[in-house]
Amino acid sequence: MSVQRPAAEQPTTELDARYSSALHPRPGAADVTATEWAEARRRLEAAEIFWVTTVRPGGGPHVTPVIAAWHDGVLYFSTGPGEQKARNLAHDAHCALITGGNSLTEGFDLVVEGEAEPVGDRAVLEEVIAAYEAKYGAHITSADGTFHGIGDAMRRGNAVLFAVAPVTAYGFGRDDGVYSHTRWAF
């Protein structure tokens, strides 16, 4: 599978002043800077819910929440092989995964754009299942968990695991009305 990249590879980072307080200063915003990729990666690793956007065969968007795990520089999510997002990705692999909050003045939103590739490598599959279990704990490992059995479903092919290596990512920070917009290119 070609989506894995060395963990040491760093994207280029830039602050987009058009959408940041750097262009429209307000108190406390004079020193707004781009967010470091290490901070964005930490947030991707910790985020529990992501919204995945795929493209329907007719060109329209399809958006749905998923759980996802960041592992070795790649964002992974799964879905049933017959679900709309899997059918969309079979037609067009381009997608975006989004996570963040819904406050106007506080928080940090992340958008990861790339192409979703089904994971066929059994070793990678097992590594990512372990990453899911470590991240989501009892939600996946407990018989009472919301997603219990997802690892076995992936192993059997009843759930398809997709890998999205970021091509471009965006971070939108809000800190008491001070806004930042960072772009990372891989």
C-alpha positions in Angstrom: 0.0 0.0 0.0 1.5 3.4 -1.0 -0.2 5.7 1.5 2.1 5.3 4.5 4.8 7.9 4.8 7.7 8.2 7.1 6.8 9.7 10.5 9.7 12.2 10.2 8.3 13.7 7.0 7.0 17.2 7.8 4.6 19.2 5.6 5.2 22.8 4.7 3.3 25.1 7.0 1.9 28.6 6.3 -0.4 31.0 8.0 -3.1 32.3 5.6 -3.4 35.9 6.7 -6.6 36.4 4.6 -8.5 34.3 7.1 -6.5 35.1 10.3 -6.5 37.9 12.8 -3.1 38.8 11.3 -4.9 40.6 8.5 -7.7 42.0 10.7 -6.0 42.7 14.0 -7.9 42.8 17.2 -6.7 43.0 20.8 -4.3 40.1 21.5 -4.0 39.1 17.8 -0.8 40.9 16.9 1.3 37.8 17.4 -1.0 35.3 15.6 1.2 32.5 14.0 0.7 29.4 12.1 0.0 26.3 14.1 2.8 23.8 14.1 2.1 20.4 12.5 3.0 18.6 15.7 0.1 20.3 17.5 -2.3 19.5 14.6 -1.2 15.9 14.7 -1.7 15.7 18.4 -5.2 17.0 17.9 -5.9 14.4 15.1 -4.7 11.7 17.4 -7.0 12.8 20.3 -10.1 13.6 18.3 -12.9 11.1 18.7 -15.4 12.0 16.0 -14.7 13.0 12.4 -17.0 14.0 9.6 -16.0 12.4 6.3 -17.1 14.0 3.0 -17.1 11.9 -0.1 -18.4 12.6 -3.6 -21.5 10.8 -4.9 -21.3 9.5 -8.5 -23.5 12.4 -9.6 -21.1 14.9 -8.1 -23.0 15.8 -5.0 -21.4 15.6 -1.5 -22.1 13.0 1.1 -21.2 13.8 4.7 -21.3 11.5 7.6 -19.7 11.1 11.1 -17.1 8.3 11.6 -14.5 7.3 14.2 -10.9 7.4 12.9 -7.4 6.7 14.1 -4.1 8.5 13.2 -1.3 6.0 12.7 2.1 6.4 11.0 1.2 9.6 9.2 -2.1 8.4 7.9 -5.7 8.8 9.0 -7.8 5.6 9.0 -11.6 5.1 9.1 -13.9 2.2 8.3 -17.3 1.6 6.8 -19.4 -1.2 5.6 -18.7 -2.2 2.0 -22.3 -1.4 0.9 -22.6 1.9 2.7 -22.9 5.1 0.7 -19.4 6.4 1.5 -17.8 3.1 0.4 -19.7 3.2 -2.9 -18.7 6.8 -3.4 -15.1 6.1 -2.7 -15.1 3.2 -5.2 -16.2 5.8 -7.8 -14.0 8.7 -6.6 -11.3 8.3 -3.9 -11.1 12.0 -3.1 -12.4 12.8 0.4 -12.0 15.1 3.4 -12.1 14.3 7.1 -13.0 17.1 9.5 -12.9 17.3 13.2 -13.2 20.2 15.7 -15.8 22.1 17.7 -18.8 24.3 17.1 -17.9 27.4 19.1 -17.5 30.7 17.3 -14.8 32.0 19.7 -13.0 29.0 21.1 -11.5 25.8 19.6 -9.6 24.4 16.7 -11.0 22.7 13.6 -9.0 20.4 11.3 -9.6 19.4 7.7 -7.6 16.6 6.1 -7.9 16.2 2.4 -6.6 13.2 0.4 -7.6 10.1 -1.4 -9.0 7.1 0.5 -7.4 3.8 -0.3 -8.8 0.5 1.0 -6.2 -1.3 3.3 -5.4 -4.8 2.0 -2.1 -5.4 3.9 -2.9 -7.6 6.8 0.0 -6.3 8.9 -1.2 -2.7 8.5 -4.8 -3.8 9.2 -3.7 -5.3 12.5 -1.6 -2.2 13.5 -4.6 0.0 12.8 -7.0 -2.2 14.7 -4.6 -2.0 17.7 -4.5 1.8 17.2 -8.4 1.9 17.3 -8.5 -0.3 20.4 -5.9 1.9 22.2 -7.7 5.1 21.2 -11.3 4.1 21.8 -10.9 1.5 24.5 -14.1 0.1 25.9 -16.1 1.5 23.0 -14.4 -1.1 20.8 -13.0 -3.7 23.3 -16.0 -4.2 25.6 -18.9 -6.3 24.7 -21.1 -3.3 25.8 -19.1 -1.0 23.6 -20.7 1.1 20.8 -18.3 -0.3 18.2 -17.6 -3.7 19.7 -16.4 -6.2 17.1 -15.2 -3.6 14.6 -11.7 -5.2 14.5 -13.2 -8.6 13.7 -15.5 -7.0 11.1 -12.5 -5.5 9.4 -10.6 -8.8 9.5 -13.6 -10.6 7.9 -14.2 -7.9 5.3 -17.6 -6.9 6.8 -16.1 -3.4 7.3 -13.6 -1.8 4.9 -10.7 0.1 6.4 -9.7 3.1 4.4 -6.4 5.0 4.6 -6.2 8.7 3.9 -2.6 10.1 3.6 -3.0 13.9 3.8 -2.3 15.8 0.7 -3.4 19.1 2.2 -4.6 19.9 5.7 -6.1 23.1 7.2 -6.3 24.2 10.8 -8.8 26.9 11.9 -8.0 28.2 15.4 -10.2 30.4 17.6 -8.9 31.8 20.9 -11.3 34.3 22.4 -12.0 35.9 19.1 -8.4 35.6 17.8 -8.5 33.6 14.6 -5.8 31.7 12.8 -5.9 29.7 9.5 -3.0 27.4 8.9 -2.4 25.3 5.7 -0.1 22.3 5.6 1.0 20.8 2.3 2.5 17.4 2.1 
